Amino acid sequence: MISLVFVTSLVLQPLILFGQSGHNDQWLSSDELEKNLDDYSAISAFRLRTPKDYKRLELKAAPKGTEVAVWGGPQRDDGTASVIQINVVQMPENERISKLEDLMETVLKDLRSKRTSWKQSDFRLGKINGISFLRADWVGMAANSDRKLRGIVLVGLHDNRAIALKTQEVEPYHEQGLAISLNSLLTLQTKP
């Protein structure tokens, strides 16, 4: 079983950009990896296609105004599993976030606090289904084990909602695991 501590602080490091490298490109999910995705799952005003065989994990109640959803992949023989997480925070009118960089720093600060040997990429700006996001990739050692983790964080703002999309994977499974998880996160869209 994946521990709640492990699950609640996710993200990733430089990986496959599916051909996106420009300043504010539209980031698209890969047709080649679409076969690995299931139907849409909803959270708040959004939905995304989760990877097949990932199960939604039960979490403690989130603070008021915050919705969190976490999906874990099948557990491997060594006890590890791929994880994706989406956090949506309805911002109070008097606490508007206007800069994606500030939101990204807040999310990364929490992740860094649970890792050693931390390294991260520069931020990259792009769009997922018309919503602007910043992306940062990271690598670090789990603070309580000898496992090297890689992760990806995407943060965006939409209708005064802060959105954090996160995934992490353990080496040596990171290439395939992150590719599938990132492909899932790139399907995020507002609910019709």
Stockholm file with secondary structure:
# STOCKHOLM 1.0

chainA/1-192         MISLVFVTSLVLQPLILFGQSGHNDQWLSSDELEKNLDDYSAISAFRLRTPKDYKRLELKAAPKGTEVAVWGGPQRDDGTASVIQINVVQMPENERISKLEDLMETVLKDLRSKRTSWKQSDFRLGKINGISFLRADWVGMAANSDRKLRGIVLVGLHDNRAIALKTQEVEPYHEQGLAISLNSLLTLQTKP
#=GR chainA/1-192 SS CCCHHHHTSCCBCSCCCTTCCSSSEECCCCTTTGGGEEEEEEETTEEEEEETTCEECCCCCCCTTEEEEEEECCCCTTSCCCEEEEEEEECCGGGCCCCHHHHHHHHHHHHHTTEEEEEECCCEEEEETTEEEEEEEEEEEETTSSCEEEEEEEEEEETTEEEEEEEEEETTSHHHHHHHHHHHHTTCEECC
#=GC SS_cons         CCCHHHHTSCCBCSCCCTTCCSSSEECCCCTTTGGGEEEEEEETTEEEEEETTCEECCCCCCCTTEEEEEEECCCCTTSCCCEEEEEEEECCGGGCCCCHHHHHHHHHHHHHTTEEEEEECCCEEEEETTEEEEEEEEEEEETTSSCEEEEEEEEEEETTEEEEEEEEEETTSHHHHHHHHHHHHTTCEECC
//
